Amino acid sequence: QKEVEQDPGPLSVPEGAIVSLNCTYSNSAFQYFMWYRQYSRKGPELLMYTYSSGNKEDGRFTAQVDKSSKYISLFIRDSQPSDSATYLCAMRAGGYQKVTFGTGTKLQVIP
Amino acid sequence: DVKVTQSSRYLVKRTGEKVFLECVQDMDHENMFWYRQDPGLGLRLIYFSYDVKMKEKGDIPEGYSVSREKKERFSLILESASTNQTSMYLCASSSIQGSQPQHFGDGTRLSIL
């Protein structure tokens, strides 16, 4: 079993929809949680960075962490065609720089 | 903004060649990382470095080595390239201050023929 599980998709939604992307994990030591967006032929770009449980909002993006369920989510409101990309979840334990990544979910927002 | 620059976007080499991939960051970050990214396997850590001349093996170091002679530069070396090293290679950096996340370059798509 992988430490981090992420549905690869692809996920296709109409423009303006609310998108929910999710990851589950097994290592209870993970404390820092990240979401990266990766466009085709580009490197991952940091979208959200959270510590421990709770919600964090940045514009149309909301990151949610539920440590009791070992489950993290990224919500995208009013999705746009420019949101079409692969979204990677990532996490690491405190005081340790090694990051474990999900394999990514490919999202397509259709105009 | 953090800037991580990888010297080549696309590279084609032959089996058996020694290949150098270069990465430079401009944020005075202590930590630097090399990953490879393959479909269905995600990002896998090859090597990382937390200081000049220091290096640590990641999950898949076999067939690779690294060099960090200056704080801003981290090089990945394929000692004798093989076809199974055809991949997307990503460099990242991070600061040790305040548990900051990693920032990535745009990657080098390497093909070994």
Boltz contact constraints between the chains, C-beta under 6 A:
constraints:
  - contact:
      token1: [A, 34]
      token2: [B, 101]
      max_distance: 6.0
  - contact:
      token1: [A, 42]
      token2: [B, 106]
      max_distance: 6.0
  - contact:
      token1: [A, 43]
      token2: [B, 90]
      max_distance: 6.0
  - contact:
      token1: [A, 43]
      token2: [B, 104]
      max_distance: 6.0
  - contact:
      token1: [A, 43]
      token2: [B, 105]
      max_distance: 6.0
  - contact:
      token1: [A, 43]
      token2: [B, 106]
      max_distance: 6.0
  - contact:
      token1: [A, 43]
      token2: [B, 107]
      max_distance: 6.0
  - contact:
      token1: [A, 44]
      token2: [B, 104]
      max_distance: 6.0
  - contact:
      token1: [A, 46]
      token2: [B, 101]
      max_distance: 6.0
  - contact:
      token1: [A, 49]
      token2: [B, 101]
      max_distance: 6.0
  - contact:
      token1: [A, 97]
      token2: [B, 31]
      max_distance: 6.0
  - contact:
      token1: [A, 101]
      token2: [B, 42]
      max_distance: 6.0
  - contact:
      token1: [A, 101]
      token2: [B, 43]
      max_distance: 6.0
  - contact:
      token1: [A, 103]
      token2: [B, 42]
      max_distance: 6.0
